[in-house]
Amino acid sequence: MNLAKGAILTTVAVAFAGTASAGTWYAEDVPDWRGTDGADYYHWDDFTAANGYVDGPNMPNNEMFPSGNAMLFNFAEGAIIAGSGNLYAMGGSLNIHTYAYTDADALAVTLNLATVGTLIDYTSMMLVWTDGTEEGDSGMLFGSESVNFSQEIPNMGDSVNVSWNWDLSGIGADIRSIGLMYESEGSHISLDMASLDILTAVPAPGALALLGLAALSSRRRRE
């Protein structure tokens, strides 16, 4: 973990049904490679789509381009968007699917979540990967959570920041898409924040030079 180095501490209002609200600390587990070459970062803290079947996806709030490289859906009924912008489950559990697509082989993934109220069902968390070939090889991984911050809020459940880390570097596939699926233990959970980091392979300098020569040769042939 790199909590001391990467903690982002801000206070935000989390609105429940009615007028109840609580403060949540963002205490992300920030990977050492965030911001480096080959690292993608997506962040959600202002949700707009409560039902993925009807409203479509929630796009990242940090305006990553090209848009559509990451999307977050809730596929459970009975959720609303609270006045704070949180995704709140009123009538049932949340069923979150987050999909991300990469331009190179995915080597590592870190997911951070901030919730208030009912907890995420940690045993439900799984990562599904798919490679970029026509055959579409795929696999499934389960991860262990690490609670970075937890505080009980009277009559409202728990305020929790939790993270998962997956090492994909040992998988013999060119992974180009990631799916993260998880559910809550029940209703009355407010999803306040989600962030997703993906580390992808960066071509070696020699490979980049060969790509440049190939492009130049192709252009000369067309001329």
Summary of the structure (lengths in Angstrom):
residues: 223
radius of gyration: 19.3
end to end distance: 53.4
largest distance: 72.6
contacts: 694
relative contact order: 0.23
helix: 13%
strand: 45%
